[in-house]
Amino acid sequence: MNLKDFSISNMEIISKSESDTIKLGRIIAKNLKPQDIICLFGQLGTGKTVLTKGIASGLGIERKKVISPSFVLIREHSQGRLLLYHFDLYRLKSPADILGLGYEEYLYGKGVTVIEWADRLGSLMPKEFLRIDLRLLKNSHRSLKFSASGKHYKELLKKIYENISH
């Protein structure tokens, strides 16, 4: 895993393997608190679920329990130090489809929320969150670009950076 770039609200990391991505997820999890929201963006196969497995692992949740929800939009994992609400919006047809699920109760509930395919939220996107854009590079490497929306997430990004660089 290589730290490529960092500023107070942006950071890029190159993951060279699935284990790098899992490790990065664990580092992210160390710094998470209830109501933290992580929005993942990227094409199929870029590592969104792998990163979510790493976050789960860092929260004390068995990685193998974290799967892409497929036909279920939200899975709740309660075995760790914090609840993990795992959204996979790949099959979402319209942002209105999620309104009936009470999604805001998850976002601002007692746990941490990780949203795969967050772009599908459209106008329902939270105002403040940690954004991670994943992109496939050569040799199965992946670029993970972090950006922070809001003061809390800038502080979170700084903590993640400090944990990676030490």
C-alpha positions in Angstrom: 0.0 0.0 0.0 1.5 3.3 -1.0 0.3 6.7 0.2 0.4 8.8 -3.0 -1.0 12.2 -2.0 -2.5 14.0 1.1 -4.1 17.3 1.9 -6.5 18.2 4.8 -9.5 17.1 2.7 -8.0 14.7 0.1 -5.8 11.7 0.0 -4.9 9.0 -2.5 -3.6 5.5 -1.7 -2.6 2.8 -4.1 -3.5 -0.7 -2.9 -1.4 -3.4 -4.5 -3.5 -6.4 -3.3 -6.7 -7.5 -1.6 -4.9 -7.8 1.7 -3.7 -4.1 1.3 -7.4 -3.1 0.8 -8.5 -5.1 3.9 -5.7 -3.6 5.9 -6.7 -0.1 4.8 -10.3 -0.9 5.9 -9.1 -1.9 9.3 -7.2 1.4 9.7 -10.3 3.3 8.7 -12.4 1.3 11.2 -10.0 2.2 14.1 -11.1 5.8 13.8 -14.9 5.4 13.3 -17.6 6.5 15.7 -21.4 6.1 15.6 -23.1 8.0 12.8 -20.0 8.1 10.6 -20.9 7.7 7.0 -18.5 6.3 4.3 -19.7 6.6 0.7 -18.0 4.3 -1.8 -17.9 5.1 -5.6 -16.4 2.9 -8.3 -17.2 0.5 -11.1 -17.8 -3.2 -10.6 -14.7 -5.0 -9.4 -12.9 -2.0 -8.0 -12.9 -3.4 -4.4 -15.8 -1.7 -2.7 -17.0 -4.8 -0.9 -13.4 -5.8 -0.1 -12.8 -2.4 1.6 -16.1 -2.9 3.5 -14.9 -6.3 4.7 -11.8 -4.6 6.0 -13.8 -2.0 7.8 -16.0 -4.7 9.3 -12.9 -6.7 10.4 -11.6 -3.5 12.1 -14.9 -3.2 14.0 -14.6 -6.8 15.2 -17.1 -8.3 12.7 -16.2 -11.5 10.8 -15.2 -10.6 7.2 -16.9 -13.6 5.8 -20.3 -12.2 7.0 -19.9 -9.1 4.8 -21.2 -9.9 1.4 -22.7 -7.7 -1.3 -26.3 -7.5 -0.3 -27.4 -8.1 -3.9 -31.2 -8.1 -3.7 -31.2 -6.7 -0.1 -30.2 -3.1 -0.1 -29.1 -2.9 3.6 -27.5 -5.5 5.9 -27.0 -4.8 9.5 -24.0 -6.3 11.4 -24.1 -6.1 15.1 -21.3 -8.4 16.3 -18.5 -5.7 16.5 -17.6 -2.8 18.7 -20.1 -0.7 16.6 -23.0 -1.6 14.5 -22.3 -1.7 10.8 -25.0 -0.7 8.3 -23.8 -2.0 4.9 -25.8 -0.5 2.0 -25.3 -1.8 -1.5 -27.3 0.3 -3.9 -26.2 -1.4 -7.1 -29.8 -2.5 -7.9 -31.5 0.7 -6.8 -33.7 1.9 -9.6 -34.4 5.4 -8.2 -33.4 7.2 -5.0 -37.1 7.2 -4.1 -36.9 3.4 -3.7 -34.8 3.9 -0.6 -37.1 6.4 1.1 -39.4 3.6 2.4 -36.5 1.8 4.1 -36.0 4.6 6.6 -32.4 5.0 5.4 -31.9 8.2 7.5 -32.4 6.1 10.7 -29.4 4.1 9.6 -27.3 7.1 8.6 -27.8 8.9 11.9 -28.3 5.8 14.1 -26.1 4.0 16.6 -23.7 2.5 14.0 -21.4 3.2 11.1 -22.8 3.3 7.6 -20.9 2.2 4.5 -22.7 2.8 1.2 -21.6 1.0 -1.9 -22.7 2.7 -5.2 -23.4 5.9 -3.2 -23.9 7.8 -6.5 -27.3 6.1 -6.7 -28.5 8.2 -3.8 -28.7 11.3 -6.0 -30.3 14.2 -4.1 -30.5 12.0 -0.9 -26.8 12.1 -0.5 -25.9 13.2 3.0 -24.3 16.6 3.3 -21.3 15.4 5.3 -19.4 12.1 4.7 -16.1 10.5 3.9 -16.0 9.8 0.1 -13.8 7.0 -1.3 -13.5 6.7 -5.1 -12.0 3.3 -6.1 -10.5 2.7 -9.5 -8.8 -0.4 -11.0 -5.2 0.2 -12.2 -2.7 -2.1 -14.0 -1.6 -5.3 -12.3 -4.7 -5.5 -10.2 -3.6 -2.4 -8.2 -6.3 0.0 -7.1 -6.4 3.7 -6.5 -8.5 4.8 -3.5 -9.1 8.5 -3.5 -10.4 9.9 -0.3 -12.2 13.2 0.1 -13.9 14.7 3.1 -17.2 16.6 3.2 -17.5 18.5 6.5 -15.2 19.3 9.4 -15.7 16.0 11.2 -14.7 14.1 8.1 -11.6 16.2 7.5 -10.6 15.3 11.1 -11.3 11.7 10.4 -9.3 11.7 7.2 -6.4 13.3 9.1 -6.5 10.5 11.7 -6.6 7.8 8.9 -3.6 9.5 7.3 -1.7 9.5 10.5 -2.4 5.8 11.1 -1.3 4.9 7.6 1.9 7.0 7.7 3.1 5.5 11.0 
